[in-house]
Amino acid sequence: MQKLVSVGLQTIGVLSPRLGGRLAFNLWRRPLARGRVRPNEQMVHNAARVEIVDNVKTYAWGDGQRPVLLVHGWRSRASRYAAFITRLLELGYSPVSYDAPAHGDSDGDVVSILGHQRIIRGLEERHGPFEGVIAHSLGVPFALYAVREGVAAKRLVMISGVADFGYLADTFCAQLGLGPKINQQLRRRIEQGYFDGDDQIWKRFSVTTGKLELLVIHNDEDEIVDPAQAQVLLRNYGDRAHFLRTTGLGHRKILSDPAVIAEAVAFLQDSDVHSDVHSDVAEGLDLSA
């Protein structure tokens, strides 16, 4: 289905970039495919305490002590964190997550970064303050903006994340094979549809200097989010940022990799990051790309 839609949008975009942009925006608001709970996630998914808040499915595990927020990415869902949730529970944490609007089991249309901020703020009021926040992919800018605007957390783990807000539109168009003209039309419609025509959103909602300890995890062969986005995160957080580079996991398998989970949870647990992770930053990464 996605291939058929992609070819159709590409053809329409050649004839009329404006129409192509409008159709792309409609697809942006309501993704074609929703992530389903996988068999290996079902047990963890079923164990959650579920609440529906403003049509958003929220999930909580554990006894409420030491809550950790988990934020998923585009066309994903909370259950993708099943392996993380299992380990966090073993160590006495209480994972909290949600299916974003138009994702997983939540109804409605895709919401803006401001909508995610409100959802995360509501979860903080219900379950926080958070011991940590873990986010993946396009969930990274949503999580970081919420923290920037006052959501309380001690530490941050950002996995395969987007740092440049405009990269959301770029990635969406790249996955569908859409060219720069449709990309520009899509951006204008996002500005008009979610932000009253404000064309400064691409700078305003990009990652800025942060004050919390941050672990950035990214795979060298990430096929969805360019590893250069990790470098932007590291630059902005400076000596508070720590980097774990992985290979062979791509964009999705990284979330269930035992070594990644071990490092991420150790970072939440310890005041000092593992020396092998810290050394990537201490010895100086090439952040010029």
HUFENTA-V731512 format. One record per residue. N is the residue number from 1. RES is the residue in one letter. PHI is phi in radians with two decimals (NA if undefined). D_LAST is the distance of its C-alpha to the last C-alpha in Angstrom with 1 decimal. Layout:
N&RES&PHI&D_LAST, N&RES&PHI&D_LAST
This chain:
1&M&NA&35.3, 2&Q&-1.09&31.6, 3&K&-1.12&31.5, 4&L&-1.12&34.6, 5&V&-1.10&33.2, 6&S&-1.05&29.9, 7&V&-1.10&32.0, 8&G&-1.08&34.3, 9&L&-1.15&31.6, 10&Q&-1.08&29.9, 11&T&-1.14&33.4, 12&I&-1.09&34.3, 13&G&-1.09&31.0, 14&V&-1.16&31.8, 15&L&-1.33&35.3, 16&S&-2.64&34.4, 17&P&-0.98&30.9, 18&R&-1.14&32.6, 19&L&-1.15&34.7, 20&G&-1.05&31.7, 21&G&-1.14&29.8, 22&R&-1.14&32.9, 23&L&-1.18&33.3, 24&A&-1.11&29.7, 25&F&-1.14&30.2, 26&N&-1.07&33.4, 27&L&-1.23&31.6, 28&W&-1.04&28.9, 29&R&-1.23&31.8, 30&R&-2.42&33.5, 31&P&-0.98&31.4, 32&L&-1.09&33.4, 33&A&-2.04&33.3, 34&R&-1.86&33.7, 35&G&-1.19&32.8, 36&R&-1.77&36.1, 37&V&-1.18&37.0, 38&R&-1.46&36.7, 39&P&-0.93&39.6, 40&N&-1.34&37.7, 41&E&-1.83&36.9, 42&Q&-1.05&40.4, 43&M&-1.11&42.0, 44&V&-1.15&39.4, 45&H&-1.03&39.4, 46&N&-1.20&43.2, 47&A&-1.42&43.3, 48&A&-1.29&41.5, 49&R&-1.51&43.4, 50&V&-1.88&42.7, 51&E&-2.27&43.1, 52&I&-1.88&42.6, 53&V&-2.11&41.5, 54&D&0.92&41.3, 55&N&1.19&41.1, 56&V&-1.86&38.1, 57&K&-1.33&38.8, 58&T&-2.00&37.9, 59&Y&-2.31&38.2, 60&A&-2.47&39.1, 61&W&-2.24&40.0, 62&G&1.48&41.6, 63&D&-1.66&43.9, 64&G&1.61&41.7, 65&Q&-1.46&40.9, 66&R&0.93&37.3, 67&P&-1.20&35.7, 68&V&-2.23&32.2, 69&L&-1.52&30.7, 70&L&-2.10&28.9, 71&V&-2.09&27.1, 72&H&-1.54&26.5, 73&G&-1.84&24.3, 74&W&-1.15&25.1, 75&R&0.98&28.3, 76&S&-2.04&28.6, 77&R&-2.87&31.2, 78&A&-1.06&32.1, 79&S&-1.13&33.7, 80&R&-1.10&30.4, 81&Y&-1.57&30.3, 82&A&-0.92&33.6, 83&A&-1.16&32.5, 84&F&-1.07&30.8, 85&I&-1.05&34.0, 86&T&-1.01&36.3, 87&R&-1.20&34.6, 88&L&-1.07&34.4, 89&L&-1.12&38.1, 90&E&-1.03&39.1, 91&L&-1.73&37.7, 92&G&1.54&39.5, 93&Y&-1.52&36.8, 94&S&-2.14&37.6, 95&P&-1.14&34.9, 96&V&-2.36&34.9, 97&S&-2.70&33.2, 98&Y&-2.73&33.9, 99&D&-1.57&33.6, 100&A&-1.04&31.9, 101&P&-0.89&34.1, 102&A&1.21&34.3, 103&H&-2.28&32.9, 104&G&0.95&34.9, 105&D&-1.75&38.4, 106&S&-1.61&37.7, 107&D&-1.47&39.2, 108&G&1.58&38.2, 109&D&-1.78&35.2, 110&V&-1.00&31.5, 111&V&-1.83&31.1, 112&S&-1.37&28.5, 113&I&-1.04&26.3, 114&L&-1.22&29.4, 115&G&-1.14&31.6, 116&H&-1.13&29.6, 117&Q&-1.03&29.8, 118&R&-1.14&33.5, 119&I&-1.09&33.8, 120&I&-1.14&31.9, 121&R&-1.07&34.0, 122&G&-1.10&37.1, 123&L&-1.18&36.1, 124&E&-1.12&35.6, 125&E&-1.10&39.0, 126&R&-1.46&40.6, 127&H&-2.17&38.9, 128&G&-1.42&36.8, 129&P&-1.22&35.6, 130&F&-1.57&33.0, 131&E&-1.15&32.3, 132&G&-2.81&28.9, 133&V&-2.21&26.9, 134&I&-2.03&25.1, 135&A&-2.37&23.2, 136&H&-2.27&21.7, 137&S&1.06&19.5, 138&L&-1.30&20.5, 139&G&-1.29&22.8, 140&V&-1.09&20.1, 141&P&-1.10&19.9, 142&F&-1.13&23.7, 143&A&-1.15&24.2, 144&L&-1.17&22.0, 145&Y&-1.17&23.6, 146&A&-1.06&27.0, 147&V&-1.16&26.4, 148&R&-1.02&25.2, 149&E&-1.58&28.5, 150&G&2.08&30.6, 151&V&-1.13&30.9, 152&A&-1.48&31.6, 153&A&-2.69&29.8, 154&K&-1.52&29.4, 155&R&-2.52&26.2, 156&L&-2.22&23.4, 157&V&-2.19&22.0, 158&M&-2.00&19.3, 159&I&-2.01&18.9, 160&S&0.89&16.6, 161&G&-1.65&16.1, 162&V&-1.60&15.0, 163&A&-1.86&13.7, 164&D&-1.55&13.7, 165&F&-1.02&17.4, 166&G&-1.13&17.1, 167&Y&-1.15&15.4, 168&L&-1.03&18.9, 169&A&-1.17&20.4, 170&D&-1.07&17.6, 171&T&-1.15&18.1, 172&F&-1.01&21.9, 173&C&-1.19&22.1, 174&A&-1.10&20.0, 175&Q&-1.14&22.3, 176&L&-1.72&25.2, 177&G&1.22&24.0, 178&L&-1.61&24.4, 179&G&-1.43&23.2, 180&P&-1.11&21.7, 181&K&-1.17&25.3, 182&I&-1.19&26.2, 183&N&-0.99&22.9, 184&Q&-1.13&23.9, 185&Q&-1.13&27.4, 186&L&-1.09&26.4, 187&R&-1.05&24.4, 188&R&-1.09&27.6, 189&R&-1.25&29.8, 190&I&-1.11&27.8, 191&E&-1.02&28.1, 192&Q&-1.30&31.8, 193&G&-1.34&32.6, 194&Y&-2.08&31.1, 195&F&-2.32&30.4, 196&D&0.93&33.3, 197&G&1.41&31.2, 198&D&-1.24&28.7, 199&D&-1.58&25.6, 200&Q&-1.65&23.8, 201&I&-1.09&23.3, 202&W&-1.16&19.7, 203&K&-1.52&18.7, 204&R&-1.09&21.6, 205&F&-1.69&20.9, 206&S&-1.28&17.2, 207&V&-1.10&16.5, 208&T&-2.09&17.5, 209&T&-0.99&18.3, 210&G&-2.00&20.4, 211&K&-1.90&23.3, 212&L&-1.60&23.9, 213&E&-1.18&22.9, 214&L&-2.29&20.2, 215&L&-1.87&19.4, 216&V&-1.81&16.4, 217&I&-2.15&17.0, 218&H&-2.61&15.0, 219&N&-1.69&15.8, 220&D&-1.10&13.7, 221&E&-1.83&15.9, 222&D&-1.03&15.9, 223&E&-1.61&17.3, 224&I&-1.93&17.4, 225&V&-1.98&14.4, 226&D&-0.98&11.0, 227&P&-0.98&9.8, 228&A&-1.07&6.5, 229&Q&-1.12&9.4, 230&A&-1.10&10.4, 231&Q&-1.15&7.7, 232&V&-1.13&9.0, 233&L&-1.04&12.4, 234&L&-1.11&12.0, 235&R&-1.06&11.0, 236&N&-1.25&14.0, 237&Y&-1.68&16.4, 238&G&0.96&15.8, 239&D&-1.30&18.4, 240&R&-1.53&20.0, 241&A&-1.69&17.2, 242&H&-2.27&17.6, 243&F&-2.18&15.6, 244&L&-2.10&17.4, 245&R&-1.62&15.6, 246&T&-2.11&18.0, 247&T&-2.33&18.7, 248&G&1.38&21.3, 249&L&-1.85&21.8, 250&G&1.15&19.8, 251&H&-1.50&19.8, 252&R&-1.82&23.5, 253&K&-1.11&25.0, 254&I&-1.03&22.8, 255&L&-1.27&25.2, 256&S&-2.00&28.2, 257&D&-1.30&26.9, 258&P&-1.02&29.2, 259&A&-1.18&26.8, 260&V&-1.11&24.3, 261&I&-1.07&27.3, 262&A&-1.06&28.6, 263&E&-1.17&25.5, 264&A&-1.11&25.1, 265&V&-1.24&28.8, 266&A&-1.07&28.9, 267&F&-1.11&26.3, 268&L&-1.17&28.6, 269&Q&-1.31&31.6, 270&D&-1.77&30.7, 271&S&-1.34&30.1, 272&D&-1.97&28.1, 273&V&-1.30&25.2, 274&H&-0.91&25.7, 275&S&-1.07&24.8, 276&D&-1.23&22.7, 277&V&-1.35&20.4, 278&H&-1.11&20.4, 279&S&-1.11&19.6, 280&D&-1.02&16.0, 281&V&-1.47&15.5, 282&A&-1.06&18.3, 283&E&-1.48&17.1, 284&G&1.66&13.6, 285&L&-1.41&10.5, 286&D&-1.41&7.4, 287&L&-1.84&5.7, 288&S&-1.47&3.8, 289&A&-1.19&0.0
